[in-house]
Amino acid sequence: MLALPRDLNREHRAAFFAAWGGWILDSMDASLYSQVLVPALRELLPRSGYAAGVADVGRWGGLLFALFMVGWGCSIVFGWLADRIGRPRALMLSIGLYSVFTFLSALAPNVYLLALFRFLAGFGVGGEWSVGGALVSEAWPESKRRWGAGLLHTGWPLGWFLGGAVQFLVMPRFGWRVTLGVGVLPALLLLYIRRNVRDPERWLAQKRQQTRPPRFREIFAGPLRRRTLVASALMTVCIVGLWAGLVWAPAALQVLAERAGYTGAEVPRIVALAVMGFNLATIAGCLAVPWLGERWGRKPLLALYYVIGAASVALGFGWFFNASYALPLFIAALPFMGIGTNADFAVFTLWLPEQYPTRLRATGFAFATSAGRFLGALGPFVVGLLIAHFGNLGLGVAQTAWIFLLGLALLPLAFETKGLAMPE
């Protein structure tokens, strides 16, 4: 079990494990879909009247990822809801939504229903992060809050690691439908949250004092306007880097394993082991965030992760994918991709709660982490078209490395919170 600071009480721990557990299983769902994408489309596209070649899988895969991102963008409403009805109830709604529609995705008879279910699952996935991040930042004491943010975000790579383990054990024997059907597991968290998690005293205190409910437009008023817009832009960079870039890694691994001569059950097991491996590096990147963020500041740390992301995606997909001995070279690049395109999100789990007052914290968190999904949704779709254009998965995905340079240019505009207490 994850080791937490010893001086946390029962309520602190319950809040953390509810948010962390939801984030793990949320991530596992996203991981499972990414890992079953190729076999699912190879089965469902012919049933829907389409071919299932590399270009077709690229186009439809990009479209399905894009719809998932649009659904996530709609999850902005969960932040507003959490600021009005409380963190635990909003958390339960988001977890229930994505677990149900991930399970239904496993039953999809054609690519059209799969697309609809992925859109609705994305709506729930996005809500869990913003609500859980606000819950932990408010429930934990100020002296431990920063470490809570780093620990909380380890749930995302742990979920991908767990998804790799599920694929390794389930996919070769039972196929993609049963593998994706495991995504119903998050629903088991609902009973735990209902019995053990309460709203933080910080939120309850402001709730008693407020004369009117929080309004969405307040995150665009006064000094919050610039914080909201810049944070959303920086998050969009991360979104494109992950969902248009790294999320294609399992598909790339499958292609490279088949090219290297592996067949049958060997292929999904190689993919699963590689996915589990790079997520160990991502976990290390998340755990480094509180320490490096306090030592260097939030902006320099995010800049470092952007540089690692750009270099690893350009090398891994643009060069190694098409080189001799491509499979081992690509696997060697994956840990750096994990840090640069996945652990960078942990910076925002620490940073965003420090930029908003309690009455608007979940609203601001949700907008910053979700609004960019609408623009970011173009990333997977465009990459799918680039894969079709180049006729090469690696060259198509490698183009996403450029987005990190835009992030570096925007960082000077961001609000640095190093050394500041979280606002009331």
Salt bridges, closest charged atoms under 4 A:
ASP7 OD2 - LYS144 NZ 3.02
GLU43 OE2 - ARG47 NH2 3.30
GLU43 OE2 - ARG177 NH2 3.00
ASP56 OD1 - ARG59 NH2 3.27
ASP83 OD1 - ARG87 NH1 2.65
GLU138 OE2 - ARG87 NH2 2.59
GLU138 OE2 - ARG361 NH1 2.97
GLU142 OE2 - ARG145 NH2 2.97
GLU142 OE2 - ARG146 NH2 3.44
GLU201 OE2 - ARG208 NH2 2.65
GLU218 OE2 - ARG212 NH1 3.13
GLU218 OE1 - ARG359 NH1 2.53
GLU258 OE2 - ARG42 NH1 3.64
GLU294 OE2 - ARG146 NE 3.09
GLU294 OE2 - ARG298 NH1 2.59
GLU354 OE2 - ARG145 NH1 3.08
GLU354 OE2 - ARG298 NH2 2.72
GLU424 OE1 - ARG202 NH1 3.45
